[in-house]
Amino acid sequence: MQTTAVVIGAGHAGLAMSRRLTERSIDHVVLERGEVANSWRTQRWPSLRLLTPNWQTRLPGHDYAGGDPDGYMPAAEVVATLTRYARLVGAPVRADTTVRTVRAAPQGFEIHADDDVLYARTVVLATGACNLPAIPAVATAVPRSITMLTPFTYRDPGQLPDGGVLVVGASATGVQLADQIHRSGRPVTLAAGEHVRLPRAYRGRDIFWWLEATGLLAERYDQMDDLTRARHLPSPQLTGAPGITFSDLNALTAQGVRIVGRLGRVADGGRPEDEPVLEPGRRVGHRLGPRRRAPAAASLRTHPRRSPHTPGAGPDHRGDQHGAVGDGLSARPLVARPPRA
Ligand SMILES: Cc1cc2nc3c(=O)[nH]c(=O)nc-3n(C[C@H](O)[C@H](O)[C@H](O)COP(=O)(O)OP(=O)(O)OC[C@H]3O[C@@H](n4cnc5c(N)ncnc54)[C@H](O)[C@@H]3O)c2cc1C
């Protein structure tokens, strides 16, 4: 098949691109390894809600028109919205088609997708930025007797064996899962690296209203003081769950979640597999070394490395009470302790 453009991925980005190409009468095809909105169908836990308000779910030619602009869409509604949008814009999606290789060809690109070969002058990679869990090397030292999940395979607390749970990573996903698992009655320890704390709302408006109004969300890469840092900032500690105004470390501590520092290593990884690595009530699952003891939540220090572009530098950021600890850990596997024999 020969076409002008091949778009890989039928998520928000791929569908928006399809719409823009159609507007310009550019022939194209959208190749999708699953179905439209595959990431939201297969890689999100069911109770997840967007942390961005509904009014902000905008695609070219389509604004949110539902009855709850200030609410936060559940994952299933995101799937429905994207599926409707794909139909609305007539996106030429080829589902169940996985692109295996893209090579330079004399007049563009040669694209191998399952058994098909396509030729296109342009390829748009809309394969998503969050489609591979970032699992730290330390995970290899976790004994196999410990159930380990990433958010891609986590569905709900009922899936976890009895006992304590260590959640690694305290950005949006980590704080939401720590909260949910703790509410299910399990003792939860949260290993927090660098993170960005934001209040859900400020002066009666959602924080995303402020981020948009102040122009922070529209900043281009060439306006950043430190692009590398901006690209590696963790997602803010926010949740779209109704009634939750703060999902930061203080709120979790008040609920009874134990906060420790960045996961360093698994102690005694060579022990027999039935040795517990995480015991509720005391920290034995990891050690941070003599100079990097995990501080209690109350003694968290302000992390000085905050760029002017960090949303946490905003007006309601109580930095000296909620500093970030450690160097950041983007991976968020869950480590659950199996029941004692
Ligand atoms: C837990 C979580 C919560 C989030 N919450 C929010 C939020 O509240 N608000 C927000 O704005 N953003 C949120 N995001 C970010 C969100 O994922 C993006 O905003 C949005 O989904 C990105 O759309 P996308 O099209 O770039 O990527 P995706 O939706 O991931 O789409 C990429 C598509 O490419 C397909 N694909 C990948 N590789 C191939 C291949 N080789 N061949 C064919 N197809 C392929 C995938 O199947 C997928 O359908 C969240 C992300 C995560 C992980």
The ligand as an SDF file (V2000), in Angstrom:
LIG
                    3D

 53 58  0  0  0  0  0  0  0  0999 V2000
   -2.0030    6.3060   34.6740 C   0  0  0  0  0  0  0  0  0  0  0  0
   -2.0560    7.4540   33.7070 C   0  0  0  0  0  0  0  0  0  0  0  0
   -2.9470    8.4940   33.9170 C   0  0  0  0  0  0  0  0  0  0  0  0
   -2.9960    9.5640   33.0300 C   0  0  0  0  0  0  0  0  0  0  0  0
   -3.8850   10.5700   33.2820 N   0  0  0  0  0  0  0  0  0  0  0  0
   -3.9250   11.6240   32.4410 C   0  0  0  0  0  0  0  0  0  0  0  0
   -4.8410   12.7100   32.6660 C   0  0  0  0  0  0  0  0  0  0  0  0
   -5.5600   12.7250   33.6450 O   0  0  0  0  0  0  0  0  0  0  0  0
   -4.8700   13.7230   31.7790 N   0  0  0  0  0  0  0  0  0  0  0  0
   -4.0500   13.7500   30.6810 C   0  0  0  0  0  0  0  0  0  0  0  0
   -4.1180   14.7030   29.9050 O   0  0  0  0  0  0  0  0  0  0  0  0
   -3.1730   12.7580   30.4470 N   0  0  0  0  0  0  0  0  0  0  0  0
   -3.0960   11.7050   31.2970 C   0  0  0  0  0  0  0  0  0  0  0  0
   -2.2080   10.6950   31.0690 N   0  0  0  0  0  0  0  0  0  0  0  0
   -1.3280   10.7820   29.9540 C   0  0  0  0  0  0  0  0  0  0  0  0
   -2.1210   10.1610   28.8240 C   0  0  0  0  0  0  0  0  0  0  0  0
   -1.7320    8.8540   28.6210 O   0  0  0  0  0  0  0  0  0  0  0  0
   -2.0520   11.0100   27.6490 C   0  0  0  0  0  0  0  0  0  0  0  0
   -2.5500   12.2900   27.9050 O   0  0  0  0  0  0  0  0  0  0  0  0
   -2.7820   10.4740   26.4440 C   0  0  0  0  0  0  0  0  0  0  0  0
   -3.4130    9.2320   26.6260 O   0  0  0  0  0  0  0  0  0  0  0  0
   -1.6840   10.3050   25.4830 C   0  0  0  0  0  0  0  0  0  0  0  0
   -2.2420   10.0270   24.2400 O   0  0  0  0  0  0  0  0  0  0  0  0
   -1.3050    9.4950   23.1160 P   0  0  0  0  0  0  0  0  0  0  0  0
   -2.1300    9.3780   21.8920 O   0  0  0  0  0  0  0  0  0  0  0  0
   -0.0570   10.2920   23.0380 O   0  0  0  0  0  0  0  0  0  0  0  0
   -0.8310    8.0640   23.6190 O   0  0  0  0  0  0  0  0  0  0  0  0
   -1.6900    6.7330   23.8210 P   0  0  0  0  0  0  0  0  0  0  0  0
   -3.0740    6.9980   24.2690 O   0  0  0  0  0  0  0  0  0  0  0  0
   -0.8610    5.8520   24.6830 O   0  0  0  0  0  0  0  0  0  0  0  0
   -1.7710    6.1350   22.3530 O   0  0  0  0  0  0  0  0  0  0  0  0
   -0.7070    5.4740   21.7190 C   0  0  0  0  0  0  0  0  0  0  0  0
   -1.3010    4.3930   20.8560 C   0  0  0  0  0  0  0  0  0  0  0  0
   -0.2650    3.8370   20.0550 O   0  0  0  0  0  0  0  0  0  0  0  0
   -0.4980    2.4460   19.9430 C   0  0  0  0  0  0  0  0  0  0  0  0
    0.7610    1.8140   19.5830 N   0  0  0  0  0  0  0  0  0  0  0  0
    1.9200    1.8150   20.3050 C   0  0  0  0  0  0  0  0  0  0  0  0
    2.8750    1.1460   19.6470 N   0  0  0  0  0  0  0  0  0  0  0  0
    2.3230    0.7130   18.4920 C   0  0  0  0  0  0  0  0  0  0  0  0
    2.8170   -0.0380   17.3870 C   0  0  0  0  0  0  0  0  0  0  0  0
    4.0830   -0.4790   17.3420 N   0  0  0  0  0  0  0  0  0  0  0  0
    1.9800   -0.3120   16.3600 N   0  0  0  0  0  0  0  0  0  0  0  0
    0.6940    0.1320   16.3710 C   0  0  0  0  0  0  0  0  0  0  0  0
    0.1670    0.8580   17.3990 N   0  0  0  0  0  0  0  0  0  0  0  0
    0.9850    1.1440   18.4360 C   0  0  0  0  0  0  0  0  0  0  0  0
   -0.9960    2.0500   21.3150 C   0  0  0  0  0  0  0  0  0  0  0  0
   -1.6960    0.8240   21.2970 O   0  0  0  0  0  0  0  0  0  0  0  0
   -1.8820    3.2470   21.6650 C   0  0  0  0  0  0  0  0  0  0  0  0
   -3.2420    3.0520   21.2790 O   0  0  0  0  0  0  0  0  0  0  0  0
   -2.1340    9.6030   31.9210 C   0  0  0  0  0  0  0  0  0  0  0  0
   -1.2420    8.5460   31.6900 C   0  0  0  0  0  0  0  0  0  0  0  0
   -1.1980    7.4920   32.5730 C   0  0  0  0  0  0  0  0  0  0  0  0
   -0.2310    6.3660   32.3160 C   0  0  0  0  0  0  0  0  0  0  0  0
  1  2  1  0
  2  3  1  0
  2 52  2  0
  3  4  2  0
  4  5  1  0
  4 50  1  0
  5  6  2  0
  6  7  1  0
  6 13  1  0
  7  8  2  0
  7  9  1  0
  9 10  1  0
 10 11  2  0
 10 12  1  0
 12 13  2  0
 13 14  1  0
 14 15  1  0
 14 50  1  0
 15 16  1  0
 16 17  1  0
 16 18  1  0
 18 19  1  0
 18 20  1  0
 20 21  1  0
 20 22  1  0
 22 23  1  0
 23 24  1  0
 24 25  2  0
 24 26  1  0
 24 27  1  0
 27 28  1  0
 28 29  2  0
 28 30  1  0
 28 31  1  0
 31 32  1  0
 32 33  1  0
 33 34  1  0
 33 48  1  0
 34 35  1  0
 35 36  1  0
 35 46  1  0
 36 37  1  0
 36 45  1  0
 37 38  2  0
 38 39  1  0
 39 40  1  0
 39 45  2  0
 40 41  1  0
 40 42  2  0
 42 43  1  0
 43 44  2  0
 44 45  1  0
 46 47  1  0
 46 48  1  0
 48 49  1  0
 50 51  2  0
 51 52  1  0
 52 53  1  0
M  END
$$$$
